[in-house]
Amino acid sequence: MATNVNKSAVAHARQLIRQGQVEKGHGDWSAHQPSTDQENTFIDREGMEAFGKWYLGIETDQADQNKGHYKFPYGDFKRVHRGGLIAAKQRAAQNHYDDIEKAADKLIALIGE
């Protein structure tokens, strides 16, 4: 099981941050993270490729048309959430996904600029 950085998601997050599409609050990420129903609605409307741009990690052992292919969510399909990036960074660190941890850290720093 290999989990790699989703480069298109990092680029998408960077673009949204530069456009000011950021929720900077320090609230509980789990309260803002999209529900399964919200995820499914987004996939139905926008497709799996667009869905994947909201996840910093890719699980290479999962098919790309499977939601399990995408790990480490960071936003609500509209905005980047600082809390989501912090949660992704912490989870990546706990699981030794150094590249994902570093990517999340750089995005957090970009929000602070």
C-alpha positions in Angstrom: 0.0 0.0 0.0 1.7 3.2 -1.2 0.3 6.7 -0.6 1.9 9.5 -2.7 1.4 13.2 -2.9 -1.4 14.2 -5.2 0.4 17.0 -7.2 -2.8 18.2 -8.9 -4.4 18.7 -5.5 -1.4 20.6 -4.2 -1.5 22.9 -7.3 -5.3 23.3 -6.8 -4.9 24.2 -3.2 -2.1 26.7 -4.0 -4.3 28.4 -6.6 -7.3 28.6 -4.2 -5.1 30.1 -1.5 -3.7 32.7 -3.8 -7.3 33.6 -4.9 -8.2 34.0 -1.2 -10.5 31.0 -1.1 -9.5 30.1 2.4 -11.2 29.4 5.7 -8.6 30.4 8.2 -10.6 29.6 11.3 -9.1 27.3 13.9 -12.3 25.3 14.4 -12.7 21.6 14.5 -12.0 20.3 11.0 -14.3 17.3 11.5 -17.2 19.7 11.8 -16.4 21.2 8.4 -15.2 18.2 6.5 -17.7 17.2 3.8 -20.0 14.3 4.6 -20.3 11.2 2.5 -23.5 12.6 1.0 -21.7 15.8 0.1 -18.9 13.9 -1.4 -21.2 11.8 -3.5 -23.2 14.8 -4.7 -19.9 16.5 -5.7 -18.8 13.5 -7.6 -22.1 13.2 -9.4 -21.9 16.9 -10.3 -18.2 17.4 -11.0 -16.7 13.9 -11.5 -14.0 11.9 -9.8 -11.1 13.9 -11.2 -12.4 17.1 -9.7 -13.1 15.2 -6.4 -9.5 14.1 -6.3 -8.2 17.7 -6.4 -9.5 18.1 -2.8 -7.2 15.3 -1.4 -3.5 15.7 -0.8 -2.7 12.0 -1.1 -3.3 9.2 -3.6 -3.5 5.6 -2.5 -1.9 3.8 -5.4 -3.4 0.4 -4.6 -6.9 1.7 -5.1 -8.5 2.4 -8.5 -8.7 6.0 -9.5 -12.5 5.8 -9.8 -12.8 4.7 -6.2 -13.1 7.3 -3.4 -10.6 5.2 -1.4 -7.9 6.3 -4.0 -7.9 9.7 -2.3 -6.6 10.5 1.2 -6.0 13.6 3.3 -8.9 16.0 2.5 -8.2 19.7 3.0 -11.3 21.6 1.9 -15.1 21.7 1.6 -15.2 21.7 -2.3 -15.3 25.5 -2.2 -12.5 26.7 0.0 -9.2 25.4 1.5 -9.6 25.0 5.3 -6.5 25.7 7.3 -7.9 23.2 9.9 -8.1 20.6 7.1 -4.4 21.1 6.2 -3.4 20.9 9.8 -5.3 17.7 10.2 -3.7 16.3 7.0 -0.3 17.3 8.2 -0.7 15.6 11.5 -2.2 12.4 10.1 0.6 12.3 7.5 3.2 12.7 10.2 1.7 10.0 12.3 1.8 7.6 9.4 5.2 8.6 8.1 4.0 10.1 4.8 6.8 12.7 4.8 6.0 14.1 1.3 2.3 14.7 2.2 3.3 16.2 5.6 5.7 18.6 3.8 3.1 19.6 1.1 0.5 20.4 3.8 3.1 22.4 5.8 4.0 24.5 2.7 0.3 25.2 2.0 -0.2 26.2 5.7 2.7 28.6 5.3 1.3 30.0 2.1 -1.9 30.8 4.0 0.1 32.7 6.5 1.9 34.9 3.9 
